[in-house]
Amino acid sequence: MDNLNIVLTKDPVDFSFCAEMMAATDPWITLDMDFRQCLEAFEGEGKEVYLMLSDGNIAGFVILQIYGTFSGYIQTICIGKDFRGAGLGNKLLCFCEERIHEFSPNVFICVSSFNKGASRLYYKFGFKLVGELPDFVRKGFTELLLRKTIGPRAGYNAKK
């Protein structure tokens, strides 16, 4: 995995590939999110989708919310099962933090309370729990809202 690239995409073919990746892994399996529901995650205003490419193959991706009430929200992050355990999640989080700090001092992410591996990664990365959202995605499941910040929103000098 020497040749890693992170690139912005707006290609619906990429979205379909990524939605397949999501639907085939947790937490989306446990939350009973099928391909169609995963594909809907790419819809809407104010989103940027980045692919993490390893030697030209999609190793993972992220969907960022770049404006609106929760600008700086990592809506979805996923590393393909064949690429896990190589530190790519951490590299993608570093990219997200750098991109988000261009316009916000706050980085937000939700993690399913049952997703212990992802929770460990996010806490190790410096996120802190700011709230719990019971029944947010599916009844009977709780999402944990996490935040990593370098300061308040008011007065933040966004990088242009």
Secondary structure, 3 states (H helix, E strand, C coil): CCCEEEEEECCHHHHHHHHHHHHCCCCCCCCCCCHHHHHHCCCCCCEEEEEEEECCEEEEEEEEECCCCCCCEEEEEEECHHHCCCCHHHHHHHHHHHHHCCCCCEEEEEEECCCHHHHHHHHHHCCEEEEEEECCCCCCCEEEEEEEECCCCCCCCCCC
